[in-house]
Amino acid sequence: MHATTPLCKAKVEALADSYFRHLYHRVPVIDRKDLLGKEPSLLVCQSICLIGTLLRHPGIRSPLEDSDEYYCKIKALLFANHEANYHHVLQALCLLVFRNTTPPRALSLDSSYQWLGMAIRLAYQMGLHRESTYSKLENPGSARRIMWSLYAADTLQSACFGRPSGIASSEFDIRLVQLADFELSNIQAELFIEYTKLSIILGRMVDCHNRRSEHSPEDATIILESLQEWISNLPYSLNLYHGTERCPFRRDVYEVHINYFVCIIVFCRLFGQSLTQSTSSAASLLASSCITRLYEEINLRDEINYLMPINNWFLMVGCAPQIHHNATSSGTDQLCVAELHILMDALNYMGLKWPPARTLLGIIERLSTIDSTRPAPFGGTPTTYQDNERVAETGPHRKSSDLLNALFPFPRSLSPRMELIDSNMEDSSEQFAFERLADFGSDELNWIFNQYQSGFIDSLME
């Protein structure tokens, strides 16, 4: 069928409903009004059908196979310059970013990374990185959501794969998205605003880490305080708990909390030296456990199907502290083993739709069996408890229990690891004292993340 053949209206409406119900909170770049009228943009309609098809449950054929027809038509329309409205072109490119079928290290012009780069460069051409542009636009709210969607995707690409950012913070001066920028002021709009705030915090982490020879201990403190402020100022409708009562299940609310816990683990990985090592390890393990319990409930409710490929990386980040603790405890911590299985089950389910998840699952299965007695790299020396005290002197001047309470202001029912908050984290305890291990790089989780990256490269050589 030709790329310019009109689409079935009923199909567009059905697949658009899936987008607005399951993905709008992550990438609110298309509004209902964009699909109305006698002749809505064919490119936008093809794009909404692509993303809606990807959100379907696997059937006789996989959603990826079913989406290929739309993907080919979208490419044909793009490269034939069929769409004269570049706002619609940008909307389509934003949705193409979510079609990710190749391993991140595979060289391909069909990867989400390539579409993201194209979208960012077009947005720059349109001046969407400058606040002064928006007063001249017909639909500034939509354009602002598009630009912040690109910023969030770009930040995650940098954090996941260590790639240079396509959007330079120094050249990006638009104000934060607000409820007034949305077609409807609802929970989905609030969620995207909170995602954007987390992306800004994650972007600061990546930026500070990239210029680690220049940043000061105060930078890490500011980032940590930003995480604490984010969770304490979360809108009432987006909380996991109201008091001690668990709120009704909403996958989109669980997703934004998973993103938050991932940020905590990434902070501990990149800036753990700003805390005592026992506090850093406890925060990582607790965040991992919280991630596990949220994915577990999403899986129990059969809603993993609606998660996008970035969750492969979130699951990997969640597994890292569990793998590390499993190694240090010689596999004797049954809770750790159980939570690793929960995360791996979720990743296995992701693999039904997204092929890179299967590669990642194999890497995690291999890493989870690594013995804790692995040798230190040549020249490595053990980190002592005295080093731990020295680090603490330059870090945030707060008790570990206060710090953990601020990062995890939840009832103990959220995770069986919440009891870590009540432990005396200033002691050099045997249970979570990562400082007793050899130094495996700039941080204690580094070897796991490096194994993840090299595992993907090795998989491409097989």
VMD Tcl script that draws the C-alpha trace (Angstrom):
set ca {
  {0.00 0.00 0.00}
  {1.32 3.45 -0.95}
  {2.60 5.76 1.78}
  {0.07 8.44 0.85}
  {-2.95 6.13 0.93}
  {-5.47 7.49 3.49}
  {-5.66 5.55 6.73}
  {-8.76 3.90 8.14}
  {-10.27 6.44 10.56}
  {-11.36 3.76 13.04}
  {-7.83 2.34 13.16}
  {-6.28 5.77 13.74}
  {-8.74 6.47 16.56}
  {-8.13 3.10 18.24}
  {-4.34 3.33 18.08}
  {-4.41 6.98 19.13}
  {-6.40 5.97 22.21}
  {-3.57 3.60 23.15}
  {-1.03 6.42 22.84}
  {-3.05 8.85 24.94}
  {-3.80 6.21 27.57}
  {-0.38 4.55 27.89}
  {2.38 6.86 26.61}
  {1.23 10.47 26.59}
  {2.67 11.04 30.07}
  {6.16 10.27 28.73}
  {6.03 12.04 25.36}
  {3.07 14.48 25.13}
  {3.90 15.73 21.64}
  {0.55 15.09 19.92}
  {-2.84 16.41 21.03}
  {-6.31 15.15 20.20}
  {-6.95 18.22 18.06}
  {-3.99 17.25 15.82}
  {-6.01 14.24 14.65}
  {-9.27 16.11 14.02}
  {-10.49 17.95 10.97}
  {-11.16 16.83 7.42}
  {-7.52 16.25 6.51}
  {-5.23 15.80 9.53}
  {-1.53 15.42 8.79}
  {-0.93 12.03 7.16}
  {2.55 11.92 8.69}
  {1.15 12.49 12.19}
  {-1.53 9.84 11.64}
  {1.04 7.30 10.42}
  {3.21 8.09 13.44}
  {0.36 7.68 15.91}
  {-0.47 4.33 14.29}
  {3.17 3.27 14.63}
  {3.33 4.04 18.32}
  {-0.13 2.64 18.97}
  {0.84 -0.62 17.28}
  {3.98 -0.86 19.43}
  {1.77 -0.63 22.51}
  {-0.27 -3.69 21.52}
  {0.22 -7.03 23.27}
  {2.19 -9.62 21.25}
  {-0.16 -11.80 19.22}
  {0.20 -14.03 16.17}
  {2.77 -11.52 14.97}
  {4.88 -9.29 17.16}
  {3.98 -5.59 17.46}
  {7.36 -4.79 15.92}
  {6.46 -6.71 12.78}
  {3.06 -5.05 12.61}
  {4.66 -1.62 13.03}
  {7.13 -2.09 10.16}
  {4.53 -1.07 7.59}
  {3.95 2.26 9.31}
  {7.67 2.75 9.86}
  {8.48 2.37 6.17}
  {5.67 4.75 5.20}
  {6.81 7.36 7.72}
  {10.36 7.23 6.34}
  {9.03 7.58 2.80}
  {6.94 10.61 3.76}
  {9.84 12.20 5.65}
  {12.48 11.81 2.97}
  {10.08 12.79 0.18}
  {9.37 16.05 2.08}
  {5.67 15.26 1.86}
  {4.80 17.18 5.04}
  {5.13 20.95 4.64}
  {4.44 21.73 8.31}
  {7.70 21.19 10.21}
  {5.90 21.15 13.53}
  {4.23 17.94 12.34}
  {7.58 16.62 11.13}
  {9.01 17.21 14.59}
  {6.07 15.42 16.21}
  {6.68 12.38 14.03}
  {10.42 12.34 14.77}
  {9.72 12.45 18.52}
  {7.60 9.30 18.26}
  {10.17 7.52 16.09}
  {12.61 7.87 19.00}
  {10.52 5.28 20.86}
  {10.97 2.62 18.18}
  {14.11 0.91 19.41}
  {14.77 -2.54 17.95}
  {18.57 -2.75 17.79}
  {21.18 -3.11 20.54}
  {22.49 0.32 21.58}
  {26.00 -0.39 20.29}
  {24.85 -1.62 16.87}
  {25.68 0.75 14.03}
  {22.42 1.63 12.31}
  {20.71 4.56 10.65}
  {17.38 3.13 11.81}
  {18.11 3.45 15.53}
  {16.23 5.68 17.94}
  {19.50 7.55 18.56}
  {19.61 8.63 14.91}
  {15.99 9.83 14.93}
  {16.64 11.71 18.17}
  {19.61 13.50 16.63}
  {17.55 14.46 13.58}
  {14.75 15.77 15.79}
  {17.13 17.84 17.92}
  {18.80 19.42 14.89}
  {15.41 20.30 13.36}
  {14.30 21.80 16.69}
  {17.47 23.90 16.72}
  {16.73 25.07 13.18}
  {13.28 26.11 14.36}
  {14.80 28.01 17.28}
  {12.99 25.94 19.91}
  {16.04 26.01 22.21}
  {15.51 29.75 22.78}
  {12.72 31.18 24.94}
  {12.41 34.22 22.67}
  {11.06 31.99 19.88}
  {7.91 30.87 21.71}
  {6.08 34.20 21.69}
  {6.06 33.99 17.89}
  {4.63 30.47 17.62}
  {1.04 29.53 16.83}
  {1.09 26.70 19.40}
  {3.87 27.46 21.90}
  {2.63 24.92 24.49}
  {2.95 22.01 22.08}
  {6.38 23.20 20.90}
  {7.58 23.52 24.49}
  {6.45 19.97 25.30}
  {8.24 18.71 22.21}
  {11.48 20.42 23.18}
  {11.40 19.12 26.73}
  {10.58 15.63 25.42}
  {13.73 15.81 23.29}
  {15.74 17.08 26.25}
  {14.58 14.14 28.40}
  {15.36 11.59 25.66}
  {18.77 13.15 25.03}
  {19.65 13.12 28.73}
  {18.73 9.44 29.01}
  {20.87 8.59 25.97}
  {23.85 10.31 27.58}
  {23.27 8.62 30.93}
  {22.70 5.17 29.43}
  {25.49 4.99 26.90}
  {27.93 7.76 27.75}
  {27.26 9.55 24.48}
  {27.76 13.31 24.10}
  {24.60 15.29 24.70}
  {22.89 16.67 21.62}
  {21.41 19.54 23.64}
  {23.94 21.76 25.38}
  {22.58 23.13 28.66}
  {24.40 26.41 28.09}
  {22.45 26.92 24.85}
  {19.07 25.82 26.19}
  {17.21 28.62 27.98}
  {13.50 27.81 27.69}
  {11.36 27.81 30.81}
  {10.09 24.60 32.35}
  {6.86 23.19 30.96}
  {3.73 24.10 32.95}
  {0.15 22.82 33.13}
  {-0.96 25.73 30.95}
  {1.13 24.26 28.13}
  {-1.12 21.19 27.89}
  {-4.37 20.58 26.07}
  {-5.76 19.17 29.34}
  {-4.52 19.80 32.89}
  {-4.61 16.28 34.31}
  {-2.41 13.67 36.02}
  {-0.64 12.85 32.77}
  {0.38 16.49 32.41}
  {1.62 16.57 36.01}
  {3.59 13.38 35.40}
  {5.39 14.81 32.39}
  {6.34 17.91 34.37}
  {7.84 15.70 37.08}
  {9.65 13.58 34.48}
  {11.13 16.78 33.10}
  {12.39 17.80 36.54}
  {14.04 14.40 37.00}
  {15.64 14.74 33.56}
  {17.14 18.06 34.60}
  {18.59 16.45 37.74}
  {19.94 13.51 35.73}
  {21.40 15.95 33.21}
  {23.27 17.71 36.01}
  {24.69 14.38 37.14}
  {25.93 13.56 33.65}
  {27.34 17.05 33.15}
  {29.16 17.06 36.50}
  {30.53 13.58 35.89}
  {31.80 14.54 32.43}
  {33.71 17.47 33.91}
  {34.66 15.64 37.08}
  {38.09 17.28 37.13}
  {36.34 20.62 37.59}
  {33.28 20.01 39.77}
  {33.35 20.53 43.53}
  {31.80 18.52 46.39}
  {29.11 21.19 46.53}
  {27.87 20.09 43.11}
  {27.07 16.62 44.45}
  {25.36 18.15 47.48}
  {23.16 20.33 45.24}
  {22.16 17.29 43.16}
  {21.35 15.27 46.27}
  {19.24 18.11 47.66}
  {17.43 18.35 44.30}
  {16.44 14.68 44.58}
  {15.18 15.23 48.11}
  {13.20 18.29 47.03}
  {11.69 16.39 44.09}
  {10.25 13.60 46.21}
  {9.11 15.93 48.99}
  {7.33 18.32 46.60}
  {5.64 15.69 44.46}
  {1.99 16.61 43.72}
  {-0.52 14.88 45.97}
  {-2.07 12.96 43.07}
  {1.30 11.40 42.13}
  {2.23 9.95 45.52}
  {2.56 6.22 46.11}
  {1.10 6.62 49.60}
  {-1.25 8.99 51.37}
  {-0.05 8.65 54.91}
  {0.42 4.92 55.46}
  {-2.26 3.93 52.93}
  {-1.10 2.74 49.50}
  {-2.78 4.67 46.70}
  {-4.70 2.81 43.99}
  {-2.45 1.33 41.33}
  {-1.45 3.56 38.44}
  {1.33 2.29 36.21}
  {2.28 5.79 35.09}
  {2.76 6.89 38.71}
  {4.86 3.79 39.37}
  {6.97 4.62 36.32}
  {7.91 8.09 37.50}
  {8.92 6.68 40.90}
  {11.04 4.03 39.18}
  {12.76 6.86 37.33}
  {13.40 8.58 40.66}
  {14.91 5.48 42.26}
  {17.09 4.98 39.19}
  {18.40 8.53 39.67}
  {19.37 7.65 43.26}
  {21.37 4.62 42.10}
  {23.04 6.65 39.35}
  {23.91 9.34 41.90}
  {25.48 6.73 44.18}
  {27.38 5.31 41.25}
  {28.77 8.64 40.07}
  {28.99 10.59 43.34}
  {29.01 7.92 46.04}
  {32.30 9.33 47.29}
  {30.37 12.34 48.61}
  {28.71 10.01 51.15}
  {30.05 7.40 53.50}
  {30.38 4.23 51.49}
  {28.03 2.31 53.76}
  {25.37 5.01 53.25}
  {25.89 5.00 49.49}
  {25.61 1.20 49.29}
  {22.51 1.15 51.51}
  {20.81 3.85 49.42}
  {21.60 1.94 46.21}
  {20.33 -1.36 47.57}
  {17.19 0.21 49.00}
  {16.45 2.05 45.75}
  {16.96 -1.22 43.86}
  {14.53 -3.01 46.17}
  {11.91 -0.29 45.68}
  {12.34 -0.56 41.89}
  {11.89 -4.32 42.20}
  {8.64 -4.07 44.12}
  {7.15 -1.57 41.68}
  {8.06 -3.66 38.64}
  {6.69 -6.71 40.43}
  {3.26 -5.14 40.76}
  {3.33 -3.82 37.20}
  {4.08 -7.38 36.07}
  {1.35 -8.89 38.25}
  {-1.16 -6.56 36.62}
  {0.10 -7.53 33.15}
  {1.13 -3.98 32.27}
  {4.82 -4.46 31.45}
  {3.62 -4.62 27.85}
  {3.10 -0.85 27.89}
  {6.64 -0.02 29.01}
  {9.03 1.50 26.49}
  {12.61 0.24 25.82}
  {14.21 2.68 28.28}
  {12.91 0.33 30.95}
  {15.55 -2.18 29.81}
  {18.14 0.23 31.16}
  {16.10 0.98 34.28}
  {15.95 -2.75 35.00}
  {19.68 -3.08 34.46}
  {20.34 -0.20 36.88}
  {18.00 -1.85 39.39}
  {19.88 -5.14 39.05}
  {23.35 -3.64 39.61}
  {23.15 -3.16 43.42}
  {21.49 -6.57 43.78}
  {24.25 -8.25 41.75}
  {26.91 -6.48 43.77}
  {25.37 -7.38 47.10}
  {24.74 -10.95 45.96}
  {28.45 -11.24 45.19}
  {29.58 -9.74 48.50}
  {27.24 -11.98 50.48}
  {28.33 -15.08 48.52}
  {24.72 -15.65 47.48}
  {23.50 -16.21 51.03}
  {21.03 -13.29 51.09}
  {17.81 -14.94 49.93}
  {15.99 -11.60 49.66}
  {18.63 -10.45 47.19}
  {18.24 -13.63 45.16}
  {14.44 -13.27 45.15}
  {14.54 -9.64 44.06}
  {17.02 -10.39 41.30}
  {14.60 -13.02 39.97}
  {11.75 -10.49 40.01}
  {13.78 -8.01 37.97}
  {14.93 -10.70 35.57}
  {11.33 -11.89 35.11}
  {10.34 -8.36 34.15}
  {13.26 -8.14 31.73}
  {12.31 -11.50 30.25}
  {8.82 -10.16 29.61}
  {10.29 -7.03 28.00}
  {12.19 -9.33 25.67}
  {8.94 -10.59 24.16}
  {8.63 -7.25 22.39}
  {12.03 -5.56 22.53}
  {14.92 -7.82 21.31}
  {17.77 -5.92 23.09}
  {16.21 -6.96 26.42}
  {17.15 -10.58 25.72}
  {20.80 -9.65 25.27}
  {20.71 -7.67 28.49}
  {19.07 -10.56 30.34}
  {21.93 -12.87 29.34}
  {24.48 -10.35 30.62}
  {22.67 -10.02 33.96}
  {22.39 -13.80 34.32}
  {26.14 -14.07 33.79}
  {26.98 -11.20 36.14}
  {24.75 -12.53 38.91}
  {26.94 -15.65 39.10}
  {30.26 -13.78 39.38}
  {32.07 -14.80 42.53}
  {32.80 -12.17 45.16}
  {36.45 -13.24 45.30}
  {37.19 -11.89 41.81}
  {40.70 -10.34 41.74}
  {41.25 -6.62 41.92}
  {42.66 -4.92 38.80}
  {46.42 -4.57 38.62}
  {47.51 -1.93 41.08}
  {44.17 -1.93 42.92}
  {44.29 -1.44 46.66}
  {41.64 -2.10 49.29}
  {39.56 0.81 50.44}
  {39.72 1.06 54.20}
  {37.30 2.26 56.82}
  {39.58 5.24 57.36}
  {38.98 6.16 53.72}
  {35.28 5.95 54.45}
  {35.63 8.44 57.30}
  {37.69 10.77 55.11}
  {35.04 10.78 52.42}
  {32.37 11.50 54.99}
  {34.15 14.66 56.10}
  {33.74 16.24 52.65}
  {30.18 15.05 52.02}
  {26.81 16.30 53.18}
  {26.89 16.89 56.94}
  {23.86 14.82 57.89}
  {23.31 11.58 59.67}
  {22.86 8.65 57.34}
  {19.43 7.83 58.76}
  {18.26 11.43 58.16}
  {19.59 11.35 54.62}
  {17.91 8.04 53.83}
  {14.63 9.17 55.38}
  {14.69 12.25 53.15}
  {15.33 10.16 50.03}
  {12.86 7.42 51.00}
  {9.90 9.08 52.78}
  {7.73 5.99 52.47}
  {6.05 3.56 54.86}
  {8.07 0.43 55.62}
  {5.58 -1.63 53.61}
  {7.03 -0.39 50.31}
  {10.06 -2.67 50.52}
  {11.51 -5.24 52.93}
  {14.77 -3.28 52.64}
  {13.25 -0.19 54.28}
  {14.65 -1.50 57.55}
  {18.05 -0.28 56.33}
  {16.97 3.22 57.29}
  {16.72 2.14 60.92}
  {20.19 0.61 60.92}
  {23.15 2.47 62.32}
  {24.63 3.29 58.94}
  {27.65 5.05 60.40}
  {29.04 1.78 61.69}
  {31.45 -0.29 59.66}
  {29.03 -3.19 59.57}
  {29.71 -6.46 57.85}
  {26.37 -6.58 56.07}
  {26.66 -3.61 53.72}
  {30.24 -2.45 54.11}
  {31.32 -2.14 50.46}
  {34.43 -0.39 51.75}
  {35.85 -3.82 52.64}
  {36.05 -4.68 48.95}
  {38.90 -3.88 46.61}
  {38.68 -0.68 44.60}
  {37.28 -1.60 41.17}
  {37.37 1.86 39.67}
  {35.92 5.25 40.38}
  {32.97 3.66 42.17}
  {31.89 0.32 43.55}
  {29.18 -0.36 40.95}
  {31.40 0.63 38.03}
  {32.49 -2.91 37.17}
  {28.86 -4.00 36.70}
  {28.02 -1.09 34.39}
  {31.22 -1.72 32.44}
  {30.30 -5.38 32.08}
  {26.89 -4.33 30.77}
  {28.46 -2.11 28.11}
  {31.09 -4.66 27.05}
  {28.45 -7.41 27.06}
  {26.45 -5.58 24.44}
  {29.57 -5.11 22.32}
  {30.47 -8.80 22.64}
  {26.94 -9.82 21.64}
  {27.36 -8.00 18.33}
  {30.50 -10.00 17.57}
  {28.80 -13.37 17.95}
}
mol new
graphics top color blue
foreach p $ca { graphics top sphere $p radius 0.5 }
foreach p [lrange $ca 0 end-1] q [lrange $ca 1 end] { graphics top cylinder $p $q radius 0.2 }
display resetview
